[in-house]
C-alpha cells in the first residue's frame, strides 16, 4: 500500500467510543479553565497584582488550558476516567489554600459568604461560557485533526465509519452548535425592528469566506494527492460547504418562521429526515450508492454523505439558535438567576440523554454519516452538558473572586453593583474591582478574536505536518513534541494578533 492508502486506512472503518468516555473527556476543559482561574486568583492573593508578563501569561494559559487536553487524547487516554478526578482534586487543593489564607484576613462565616455570593450581580451583557465553549471546540478540533494521524490518538476517538460516537463526530456537531449560539438572529435585539430578510442578506455576505475555504481545500487536496476519508462528506464536499449551506438555509427559514419557534422547525426537520432514512431507500443510497456497490459517478452519488446529511445539521443549528435565544435574551443579572438557569440546563441534558436512548432503541444507532435523529439528539445533549459545565465553572470562579476582592480572571463574569445602588437613578450597573475585558491578555480572548483564522491555520499546518512526517510510525515522545509545537505556534500567532489588537475579519 502507498503512504496515502495507509493513512486513509488508518482513519477508516472505526466504531467510536462510549457516551461515558466522551462525557469524562468533556469535563476536562471546564476543569482546566477552573484550574487556570484559581491559579490566577492565588497569584493575586500572594502578590497583590495580576500576572503582568505577557510571556508568562501565555505560558500559563497554554500549559493549563491546552496541554492537559493534548495529553488526555494521546498518551493519557488509557486513564481518561481518572484525569477529571486528578484535576478536580488539584483545583480543590488550590481553592482550600485560597480560602484558608482569606479567612486569616477576614474571618467571615462560610454561610455569610454563600449568601453574599447568591446576592451578587453579574454583567448581563456578557456570558463567558458561550465564548469559552466556542473557543474550546476550536481548540479540541485543532488538536484532533492532526493527532488523529498519529498512533497515540486512540482509534475509538476518531470519526466512526457508519454508526458510533467518536470524539471527532461530536466535534463536527459542536462546531455547528457554537456557530448558532452567536448568529445574527440570536444577537439581534428583540426590540429592534429590522427588514424581514436583513439577516439573510448579512449571512449571504458572511459565508463567502467559508465557500472560498471549502473550494481552496478541495483544490489543494486533489492537486497534491492528500489522503482523505471519502465517506465523511464525499468526493468534492467538505465541512466548510456544510457550514456555509446550513447558515444560509437557517437564515432563510428564520426569515419566514418566528425565531422563537426555531425549536419546532428543528424537531420537524430531524424527525422528517429520520422517517425518510428509515422508511425509504435513502439509507441504502447514502451507505452504498445508487447501484449498491459504492459507486460515485454522478455529483449526488459522489457527495451523498455531505449533501444528504444537511437536514440533520440544519436541525442542530436551529435547535442551537433556540438555546442561544434563551441564554442571551433572558437578561439574567444575578447569581441566583444563573443557578436556576443551570438547573434548567441540567434538566434539558437529562431529558436529551433519555430521548437519545429511546431514539436508538426505536430507530437506529447514532450516525454522523447520515446525521440521523439519534445523532442530532446526541450532539445537543453533549453540547448542552459542556455548556452547563462552563457555566458552573464561571460561577465557581465568581465565588472565589468574592473571597479575594479585586482578583481579575480573564474571560470570567464581571461582578457588578446592583442597578439600583448607583447614586444617579437610571445609571447602568458597573463592574466592581475588575478591569475591562479587552485590556486583559488571555489566550481564550486571543483565539476568540480570530477563530476562523485559527482553524484555517490549524488545517494548513496539519497538511504540512502530514506531508513532511510519517505520522503513522511516530513514537510517543516525538508525537507529543510535534503536537505541542503545532498547537503552541497556532496559539502564539493568535496571542500576538490579540496583543496588537488585530482582527483579521473584513466580511
Secondary structure, 3 states (H helix, E strand, C coil): CCHHHHHHHHCCCCCEECHHHHHHHHHHHHHHHHHHHHHHHHHHHHHCCCCCCHHHHHHHHHHHHHHHHHHHCCCCHHHHHHHHHHHHHHHHHHHHHHHHHHHHHCCCCHHHHHHHHHHCEECCCCCHHHHHHHHHHHHHHHHHHHHCCCCCCCHHHCCCCCCCECHHHHHHHHHHHHHHHCCHHHHCCCCCCCCCCHHHHHHHHHCHHHHHHHHHHHHHHHHHCCCCCHHHHCCCCCHHHHHHHHHHHHHHHHHHCCHHHHHHHHHHHHHHHHHHHHHCCHHHHHHHCCCCCCCCCCHHHHCHHHHHCHHHHHHHHHHHHHHHHHHHCCCCCEHHHHHHHHHHHHHHHHHHHHHHHHHHHHCCCCCCCCCCHHHHHHHHHHHHHHHHHHHHHHHHHHHHHHHCCCCCCCCCCCEECCHHHCCCCCCCCCECCCCCHHHCCCHHHHHHHCHHHHHHHHHHHHHHHHHHCCHHHCCHHHHHHHHHHHHHHHHHHHHHHHHCCCCCCCC
